[in-house]
Amino acid sequence: MSRFSARHCVIGLAAVLLLSGTASAAEVRVMISGGLTAAYKVLVPEFERATGHKVLTAYGPSMGTTVNAIPVRLERGEPVDVLIMVGYALDDLVKKGKAIADSRVDLVKSPIGIAVKSGTLRPDISTTDAVKRALLAAKTIAYSDSASGVYVSSEMFDKLGIKEAMKDKARKIPATPVGEIVAHGDAEIGFQQMSELLPVEGIDIVGPLPDELQKITVFSAGIATVAKEPEAGKALIKYLTSPAARPELVKSGMDPIAAGATN
């Protein structure tokens, strides 16, 4: 870590400690979707050391009906203090009374990327037409069951005029990271948030979608209405928006959103 980064880490951790005050250590329960996972796993130990709190984490997609999906976890009554997920999915939970509206904070913006198996030919994705040609030439395509996959399957294929051509070779991947499907050779091309592709071994990230096709996903955090440790939860969210967290978020392929910014 550079001196600059270390200095900002100290400042960020100090801010968390001030926010936490003299409260005793708490167990903070978090439900988080895949987009922030890589950075989160690095940042949480720093938060725990700074505050004395213990973070207990459950992972799952922001939407969908799989057993680990965050809405499904909430419906079956799993305990939670902090929700970290796709922004519009968190908005849905606010409307359903599952999350506290004024606790919602936007954390990062995340672009969609394209990946192929390591060592295979990287398709040209520099333009809309190039992406279209690459998809038509591919035998198998995979996309997630969360925000990026919803966009790819319900909007992007239509925009490219290839929805019918994709029916027999593009498939939604529930729960499992798309990069793993590509790494195993079960799909030639995979779409998912860049931050979710970067940690996967055995793939080459060709790059983000070109601007004219790109769909930026905002990941947000909020306090659950059933939270037993809301103040400790707010301290965690505060830390994730602090200068201390920024380098790790950028490293994992995301664009941090300044605290208080409107999106």
N, C-alpha and C positions, 0 to 999 in steps of 0.2 A: 504493500500500500504506500503511495506517495505521501510526502509530508502534508501536501494540500488535502488529500483525502483523509488522512489521519486526523488533521485539525477539524475537518467538518464532521468526522465521526464523533469526536469528543463533544463538539457543540450539540450534535443531534442527541447523543446519549444524555447530556446534561439537561436538555429540554424535556426528555422523557422522565428523568428523575424528578424534576421540578413539578411536572404534571402529576406524577404519582404521589407526591407529597410524602407523608410519613405512614401511609396506609400499609398494613401488613401484606406479606406476600400472598398472592392469589393464584388459583388455577384458572387460566383463561382458555376456554374451549372455542376453537375456530373451525369453521367449515370453509374450505377454499377450493376453487376450481383450478384447472391446470395452468392457466395463463401466467400466473405469478409464482408457480411452485418453485422453480429453480432459484430465483432470487430470495423467496420467502425462507427456504431451507437454510440459506446462509445468514439471513438477517435475524431470524428468530433467536438463535443462541446468543447473539449480541444483546438483544432486547432482554432476554432472561438474565444475563449477567448484570445488566445495568439496573434492573428493577427488582430482581429477586422473584418475579412472577414465574410461574411454570405454564408453558403453552402446550395444550393438548389439541392435536390437529386431526381432522377427518377430511379426506380428499374426495372430490367427486365433481362431475360436470355441473355447470350452472343451470342446466335445463335438461329435459328428457325424462324418461320413465325407468331408467336403469336403477338398480338397487342402491347405488351409491350417489345418485343425483341429489344435489342439495335440496331441491323441493321435496323429494321423496323422503330424505332423511328427516326433514322438518315435520312432514305429515305423520311419520311414525313416532314422533316425540323425542328424538335424540336431543340431548342437552347441547346448547350452544350459546356463546356470548357474542362472537364476531362472525359476520358473513363477509367473505371476500370472493367476488364473482363478477360476471358480466353485468355492466351497469343497468341495462334495461331489464335483465332478469331480476336484479335486486329491486328495481322499481316495482315489478310485479309482486314481489314479496311484501313490499311496503303497502301496496293496495290491498293485499290479502290479510294485513295485520300481523305479518310475521317478522317485520323489521321496522325500526323506529325511523320515521321520515327525516327528522332533523339531525340524525346521526350520520346520514349518508355522505360519503366523501369520495370523489373521483381520485383514483390513484395513478393510473397509467393509460397510455394509448398503445395499442398493439396491432401491427399490420399482419396481414396474412402472407405466409410464405409458401414456396413450392419446394418439395424435396424429392430426390431420387436415391436409389440404393448406391452406396459408395462404390466408386469405380465404374459405374455405368455412364453412358453418354448423357451429358447435360443438355436438355432441349433449350432452344432459343425462346426466351420469354420476355424479350425486350419491348414488344408491342402487343396490342390486342390481337392482331392477326397472327402473330407468332405463337401466342398462347393457344389460340384456336387450332392452329395446325398441329401443335404438340399434343393437344388433347385428342384430336381426331386420329392421330398416328398411334397413340398409346393403346395397349390392349386392356390395361386395368388401371383404375383410378380410385383413390380412397380419399374420403373427407370425414371430418369429425361430426359427432352428433350434437355439438354445441354451436356457438355463435358463428364461427368461420364456416362450418359445414352447412348451416342453414342458409347463409348467404350464397355459397358456391352452388348449392343444389337448387335453390328456389329463385335466385336472381341472376347469378353470373352465367350459368349455362343458357338461360333465356337471352341474356344480353348478347351472347356470342352466337345465338341461333343454332345451338347444337343440343338442345335438351333431349330430343328424340334419339340422337346418336349416342347420348350418354347413358340411356336407360339400362343397357345390357352390360356396361363395363365400369360404371361408376357406382360405388357403394358407400353407404354410411357405416362408420366404425363406432359402435357404442363403447364407451368407457375406456378402451385401450388407446394409448397415444398413436396417432396416425403414423408417426415416424417409425414406430416399431413394426407396423405392418409393412412399410416400405423396406425397412432393413431386412426383414425376413424374406423379401422377394414376392410377397403376396399382392403387391401393387407396384406398377411402374412409376406412377406419379402420386404424390400425396400433398394434400392441402391442410394446413393448420396454422395457428398463430406462430409467428417466428419464435416467440419465447418458449413455445411448447416443442418446437422442432430442435432448437439448439442443444438441449441436453441429451438428445438421443444419439447413441453410437450406431455406426453402420450406415449412416445416410450422408449424402451431400446436399446441402441447402443451395438450390440454384439461385434463389433470391426472393425478394418480395414480389408480389404481383405488380405489374406496371400501374402507374397512377390512375389511368383511365378505367382500370378494373378493380383497383384496391378498395377494400372496405376496412376502415379502422375500427377496432373494437375498444371501447373504454371499459376498464375493469375498476370496480368500485368496492368500497367497504362500508359496513354499517353495523349497528348494534341490534341484535335480535331482541324481540319483545319479551322473550322468555329468559333473557340474560340474568344470571345470578351475580356476575362480576362486571357490570357495565363500565365502571370507572377504569378498571384494569384493561378492559377491552378498548376503551377510548385511548388509553395510553399506548396500546399497541398500534392503533390506527395512526395516532400522532407520530409515532416513530417511523412508520412506513412512508409518511409524507415529509420526513425531516431530511436535511442535507446528508445525514449519515447513510441513509438508505439509497440515495440517488445513484452513486456509482455502480452498485450492484444491480439495480433495476436497468440501467443503461446497458451494462454488460450482458444482461439476459435478453436483450433485443427489444426493450420497451422504452417508451418516451414518458418520463415522469411528468405528472401534471402538478403545477405549482399549487400550493395550498390556497384555497379560496378562489381559484380560477373557475370560470364558468364555461361549460362545454355544451 
